Amino acid sequence: MKHIAYILVVLALASSGFAQDRAESKLFRTLGDTVHIANAADLISTEILLSRGGVEKNPLWGNRALRTSAKVVMPFVLNRITGKLYQEHPKIAVAMRIATTCGYAYLATRNLQISYSVAF
């Protein structure tokens, strides 16, 4: 599980370099990194929950390889979409990155709450 975290953090930091040729604010780029970090927290907390006897209710995420692969790809896709949107509608793009980060952070927090209630 540590390897997954390291890979996601490295990918998050590397993704900032992909937007260098576009005119984006530092806030917007930082929010792109937070999407990756919150997503990694969600994936790690999901793995913790499952290792403690929790059950993944979404049948698509039941397969660990599929879940991990999708969690690695999704932030890149979301950041690419919002990066293009930023050129025409920067306020909407910023709001989407904030909402995505908050959503992943909520899921990670909820997974940890459930995993600690299962463990004890």
C-alpha positions, 0 to 999 in steps of 0.5 A: 500500500505504501508503494501506491501512495508513493506513486500517486504523490510522484504523479501528482507532483509531475502533473504540475509540469504538464500545464507549464505551456498554458496560462494558469494561476498558481492557485489553479495549479495548486488545486490540481495537485490537491486533487491528486493528493485527496484522491490518493488519500481516498484510495489509501483509506479505501485499502485500509477499510478493506484490510480491516474487513470492510466491504466495497459496495460498488461492484466496479471497485471490488476489483483491486486492480481496476480500482487502483488503475482508475484512481490513478487515471481519474485525477489526470483526466479531471485536471486535463478537462478543467485545464481546458475549461480554465481557458474559457471559464476560469471561475468554473474550472477553479470551482470544479477543482475545489469541489473535486478535492472536497469530494475526495477528502470527504470520501477519505475521511468517511472511509477512515471513520468507518474503518476505525469503527470496524476495527474496534 
